Amino acid sequence: MSALGDGMGAVWRLIGQGASAAGAELRSNPRARMGLAAIGLIVLIAIGLRLADHVQRRQSEISALRVSERAFLSLTSKAQADAWAKADADVGALLARARGRLWSDGPVGAAHADFYAWLEQTALAAGLQGAQLRLGEARRIGADGQLTELRATVFVPSAPTPPTQDAVYAFLRALSEDRRLVHARSLRVKFEPAILLEGEFVAYAPSESSAQRRGGEPGQASKGAQAEPTATLAAPDRLDPPGTDAGN
């Protein structure tokens, strides 16, 4: 430890002597002082240049980030606009398909009569020659009454000419495959001991405006449902043929 301490002491003495000699030289030699000042100035200039370069690089990076940010925001805005446009188009297509499944864009009474006539023609085309149809009520539905439910009943008795199973299936298949929405509110089909079909079928049409309805209230039957249209198939006074129990 003493040798190490002696060595360190010698080093510090040499440093002190060098510093003293340099100080004496600077005091006695103006050129040395000017040279030292020039060195210090050069160092300061170098430090200033490096700082200026560093600041310039950071400013360039900040500018590039701002440009990227603006480009990203522009892309985001365009993507959002494209997404909204696509959503609008999708909703429009869905609404168009939904409107295409409604029965008619005309007056409710005409749509109801059209639905009745279509059921009649479909029954005849399927082979249900003895089908008996009756026009039901037409009433507005939904919270705002924008749709009208159109009802009609179909009864195919087993006598005097019983229908065939193929005719019954063809009639029901035609109802399900039509582009317009038709569903069975109630349906009873029997194949044994005799074939019988009885059901109430429903379609939908846009409701008329209050001005067109002239004061008609939602939930009431429309004027088109008050009278049955003339049909080639007679509509019975009741669904069940004489002597038939409806509960069977």
RODO-2510 file (C-alpha; in nm, 4 decimals, decimal comma):
residues 248
     n   res          X          Y          Z
     1     m     0,0000     0,0000     0,0000
     2     s     0,2841     0,2412     0,0796
     3     a     0,4436     0,1827    -0,2620
     4     l     0,1114     0,2529    -0,4350
     5     g     0,0663     0,5675    -0,2289
     6     d     0,4165     0,6817    -0,3133
     7     g     0,3505     0,6225    -0,6838
     8     m     0,0262     0,8200    -0,6793
     9     g     0,1997     1,1014    -0,4955
    10     a     0,4733     1,1120    -0,7561
    11     v     0,2124     1,1286    -1,0338
    12     w     0,0339     1,4188    -0,8695
    13     r     0,3626     1,5969    -0,8174
    14     l     0,4453     1,5575    -1,1855
    15     i     0,1003     1,6882    -1,2819
    16     g     0,1435     1,9834    -1,0471
    17     q     0,4852     2,0613    -1,1849
    18     g     0,3551     2,0430    -1,5435
    19     a     0,0649     2,2695    -1,4594
    20     s     0,2932     2,5158    -1,2880
    21     a     0,5279     2,5140    -1,5847
    22     a     0,2383     2,5616    -1,8282
    23     g     0,1017     2,8471    -1,6181
    24     a     0,4391     3,0130    -1,6087
    25     e     0,4749     2,9682    -1,9850
    26     l     0,1325     3,1196    -2,0481
    27     r     0,2099     3,4147    -1,8246
    28     s     0,5418     3,4784    -1,9928
    29     n     0,4490     3,3905    -2,3553
    30     p     0,1646     3,5871    -2,5258
    31     r     0,1685     3,3505    -2,8231
    32     a     0,0966     3,0559    -2,5978
    33     r    -0,2007     3,2425    -2,4511
    34     m    -0,3322     3,3220    -2,7978
    35     g    -0,2850     2,9621    -2,9087
    36     l    -0,4756     2,8335    -2,6060
    37     a    -0,7540     3,0854    -2,6680
    38     a    -0,7694     2,9778    -3,0345
    39     i    -0,7939     2,6135    -2,9303
    40     g    -1,0774     2,6970    -2,6900
    41     l    -1,2576     2,8952    -2,9607
    42     i    -1,2202     2,6104    -3,2072
    43     v    -1,3614     2,3670    -2,9512
    44     l    -1,6564     2,5970    -2,8828
    45     i    -1,7239     2,6375    -3,2557
    46     a    -1,7098     2,2611    -3,3028
    47     i    -1,9519     2,2086    -3,0135
    48     g    -2,1873     2,4748    -3,1574
    49     l    -2,1784     2,3139    -3,5017
    50     r    -2,2536     1,9735    -3,3571
    51     l    -2,5445     2,1170    -3,1556
    52     a    -2,6799     2,2951    -3,4646
    53     d    -2,6562     1,9721    -3,6663
    54     h    -2,8308     1,7804    -3,3882
    55     v    -3,1118     2,0389    -3,3728
    56     q    -3,1502     2,0326    -3,7518
    57     r    -3,1727     1,6529    -3,7554
    58     r    -3,4361     1,6578    -3,4806
    59     q    -3,6367     1,9225    -3,6658
    60     s    -3,6212     1,7137    -3,9820
    61     e    -3,7407     1,4080    -3,7899
    62     i    -4,0246     1,6088    -3,6350
    63     s    -4,1262     1,7407    -3,9784
    64     a    -4,1209     1,3888    -4,1214
    65     l    -4,3352     1,2644    -3,8321
    66     r    -4,5839     1,5451    -3,8909
    67     v    -4,6030     1,4597    -4,2608
    68     s    -4,6582     1,0938    -4,1724
    69     e    -4,9236     1,1924    -3,9210
    70     r    -5,1094     1,4013    -4,1800
    71     a    -5,0852     1,1199    -4,4326
    72     f    -5,2140     0,8688    -4,1757
    73     l    -5,5026     1,0953    -4,0794
    74     s    -5,5837     1,1438    -4,4469
    75     l    -5,5836     0,7692    -4,5041
    76     t    -5,7934     0,7156    -4,1929
    77     s    -6,0460     0,9767    -4,3016
    78     k    -6,0650     0,8226    -4,6490
    79     a    -6,1029     0,4751    -4,5007
    80     q    -6,3806     0,5989    -4,2750
    81     a    -6,5520     0,7721    -4,5649
    82     d    -6,5227     0,4560    -4,7757
    83     a    -6,6563     0,2467    -4,4864
    84     w    -6,9570     0,4758    -4,4421
    85     a    -7,0220     0,4754    -4,8161
    86     k    -7,0086     0,0937    -4,8215
    87     a    -7,2379     0,0753    -4,5188
    88     d    -7,4846     0,3094    -4,6884
    89     a    -7,4747     0,0980    -5,0032
    90     d    -7,5248    -0,2235    -4,8035
    91     v    -7,8193    -0,0747    -4,6149
    92     g    -7,9674     0,0489    -4,9417
    93     a    -7,9342    -0,2984    -5,0930
    94     l    -8,0964    -0,4569    -4,7870
    95     l    -8,3835    -0,2090    -4,8015
    96     a    -8,4275    -0,2756    -5,1730
    97     r    -8,4412    -0,6517    -5,1117
    98     a    -8,6845    -0,6012    -4,8253
    99     r    -8,9092    -0,3798    -5,0400
   100     g    -8,8907    -0,6416    -5,3140
   101     r    -9,0495    -0,8930    -5,0764
   102     l    -9,3484    -0,6679    -5,0091
   103     w    -9,6601    -0,7393    -5,2066
   104     s    -9,7261    -0,4062    -5,3729
   105     d    -9,6320    -0,0390    -5,3662
   106     g    -9,9877     0,0605    -5,4603
   107     p   -10,2983     0,1138    -5,2438
   108     v   -10,3529    -0,1419    -4,9712
   109     g   -10,6922    -0,2454    -5,1075
   110     a   -10,5435    -0,3193    -5,4497
   111     a   -10,2532    -0,5111    -5,2928
   112     h   -10,4972    -0,7192    -5,0878
   113     a   -10,7057    -0,8043    -5,3937
   114     d   -10,3846    -0,8887    -5,5852
   115     f   -10,2732    -1,1228    -5,3073
   116     y   -10,6153    -1,2930    -5,3105
   117     a   -10,6035    -1,3360    -5,6879
   118     w   -10,2484    -1,4715    -5,6722
   119     l   -10,3471    -1,7315    -5,4120
   120     e   -10,6390    -1,8333    -5,6314
   121     q   -10,4233    -1,8702    -5,9415
   122     t   -10,1535    -2,0577    -5,7475
   123     a   -10,4099    -2,3036    -5,6108
   124     l   -10,5488    -2,3675    -5,9606
   125     a   -10,1981    -2,4053    -6,1081
   126     a   -10,1084    -2,6577    -5,8356
   127     g   -10,4155    -2,8668    -5,9159
   128     l   -10,6367    -2,7702    -5,6191
   129     q   -10,9499    -2,7351    -5,8323
   130     g   -11,1876    -2,7403    -5,5348
   131     a   -11,0041    -2,4716    -5,3346
   132     q   -11,2266    -2,2174    -5,1607
   133     l   -11,0778    -1,8773    -5,0708
   134     r   -11,1900    -1,5970    -4,8455
   135     l   -11,0429    -1,2509    -4,8125
   136     g   -10,9351    -1,1713    -4,4562
   137     e   -10,8619    -0,8437    -4,2842
   138     a   -10,5864    -0,5973    -4,3660
   139     r   -10,4370    -0,4234    -4,0655
   140     r   -10,1413    -0,2002    -4,0029
   141     i    -9,8649    -0,3482    -3,7896
   142     g    -9,5425    -0,2350    -3,6284
   143     a    -9,4630     0,0509    -3,3932
   144     d    -9,5180     0,3135    -3,6629
   145     g    -9,7667     0,1224    -3,8771
   146     q    -9,5538     0,1383    -4,1921
   147     l    -9,6564    -0,2126    -4,2981
   148     t   -10,0007    -0,3607    -4,3587
   149     e   -10,0649    -0,7284    -4,2978
   150     l   -10,2845    -0,8832    -4,5697
   151     r   -10,4730    -1,2005    -4,4766
   152     a   -10,6565    -1,4594    -4,6838
   153     t   -10,7852    -1,8082    -4,6007
   154     v   -10,7702    -2,1155    -4,8213
   155     f   -10,9793    -2,4276    -4,7684
   156     v   -10,9465    -2,7390    -4,9825
   157     p   -11,2144    -2,9917    -4,8835
   158     s   -11,1801    -3,3651    -4,9205
   159     a   -11,5147    -3,3933    -5,1001
   160     p   -11,6590    -3,4143    -5,3553
   161     t   -11,3231    -3,4319    -5,5401
   162     p   -11,0350    -3,4863    -5,2980
   163     p   -10,7041    -3,3147    -5,3837
   164     t   -10,3887    -3,5123    -5,4412
   165     q   -10,0811    -3,5019    -5,2215
   166     d    -9,8779    -3,3716    -5,5142
   167     a   -10,1204    -3,0812    -5,5583
   168     v   -10,0989    -2,9912    -5,1884
   169     y    -9,7189    -3,0032    -5,1951
   170     a    -9,7055    -2,8002    -5,5180
   171     f    -9,9271    -2,5296    -5,3647
   172     l    -9,7209    -2,5016    -5,0459
   173     r    -9,3957    -2,5045    -5,2437
   174     a    -9,5201    -2,2204    -5,4644
   175     l    -9,5977    -2,0149    -5,1532
   176     s    -9,2493    -2,0670    -5,0102
   177     e    -9,0618    -2,0073    -5,3372
   178     d    -9,2279    -1,6829    -5,4423
   179     r    -8,9988    -1,3784    -5,4284
   180     r    -9,2594    -1,1957    -5,2199
   181     l    -9,2954    -1,2883    -4,8553
   182     v    -9,5907    -1,5171    -4,7813
   183     h    -9,6205    -1,7159    -4,4624
   184     a    -9,8814    -1,9358    -4,3033
   185     r   -10,0416    -1,7809    -3,9961
   186     s   -10,2183    -2,1127    -3,9395
   187     l   -10,2067    -2,4338    -4,1396
   188     r   -10,3779    -2,7716    -4,1104
   189     v   -10,3027    -3,0528    -4,3548
   190     k   -10,4448    -3,4053    -4,3354
   191     f   -10,3678    -3,7000    -4,5607
   192     e   -10,5556    -3,9746    -4,3738
   193     p   -10,8288    -4,0850    -4,3983
   194     a   -10,8851    -3,8151    -4,6633
   195     i   -10,6711    -3,5278    -4,7905
   196     l   -10,7633    -3,1848    -4,6548
   197     l   -10,5890    -2,8477    -4,6475
   198     e   -10,6942    -2,5442    -4,4464
   199     g   -10,4856    -2,2377    -4,3689
   200     e   -10,4695    -1,8651    -4,3210
   201     f   -10,1934    -1,7029    -4,5235
   202     v   -10,0372    -1,3602    -4,4766
   203     a    -9,8522    -1,1193    -4,7047
   204     y    -9,7269    -0,7660    -4,6414
   205     a    -9,7598    -0,4359    -4,8241
   206     p    -9,6471    -0,0785    -4,7469
   207     s    -9,9118     0,1133    -4,5554
   208     e   -10,0753     0,4105    -4,7178
   209     s   -10,0050     0,7537    -4,5716
   210     s   -10,2572     0,9075    -4,3358
   211     a   -10,3582     1,1480    -4,6108
   212     q   -10,4255     0,8613    -4,8487
   213     r   -10,6127     0,6683    -4,5835
   214     r   -10,8162     0,9828    -4,4982
   215     g   -10,8237     0,9359    -4,1297
   216     g   -10,7988     0,5567    -4,1144
   217     e   -10,6529     0,4393    -3,7813
   218     p   -10,3754     0,1831    -3,7502
   219     g   -10,5006    -0,1637    -3,6618
   220     q   -10,8322    -0,1261    -3,8472
   221     a   -10,9121    -0,3248    -4,1580
   222     s   -10,8539    -0,1313    -4,4764
   223     k   -11,1349    -0,0488    -4,7171
   224     g   -10,9922    -0,3040    -4,9588
   225     a   -11,0676    -0,5774    -4,7043
   226     q   -11,4339    -0,4855    -4,6643
   227     a   -11,5546    -0,6563    -4,9817
   228     e   -11,4347    -0,9787    -5,1421
   229     p   -11,3267    -0,9582    -5,5049
   230     t   -11,5092    -1,1616    -5,7650
   231     a   -11,3397    -1,4979    -5,8059
   232     t   -11,3852    -1,8065    -6,0153
   233     l   -11,3570    -2,0165    -5,6982
   234     a   -11,6489    -1,9598    -5,4646
   235     a   -11,5618    -1,8383    -5,1158
   236     p   -11,7719    -2,0279    -4,8580
   237     d   -11,9548    -1,8706    -4,5673
   238     r   -11,7344    -2,0782    -4,3400
   239     l   -11,4100    -2,2636    -4,3795
   240     d   -11,5473    -2,6075    -4,3033
   241     p   -11,7697    -2,7825    -4,5534
   242     p   -12,1207    -2,8767    -4,4380
   243     g   -12,1132    -3,1658    -4,1981
   244     t   -11,7381    -3,1351    -4,1234
   245     d   -11,6114    -3,0729    -3,7718
   246     a   -11,3354    -2,8033    -3,7750
   247     g   -11,1696    -2,9565    -3,4730
   248     n   -11,0954    -3,2839    -3,6444
***
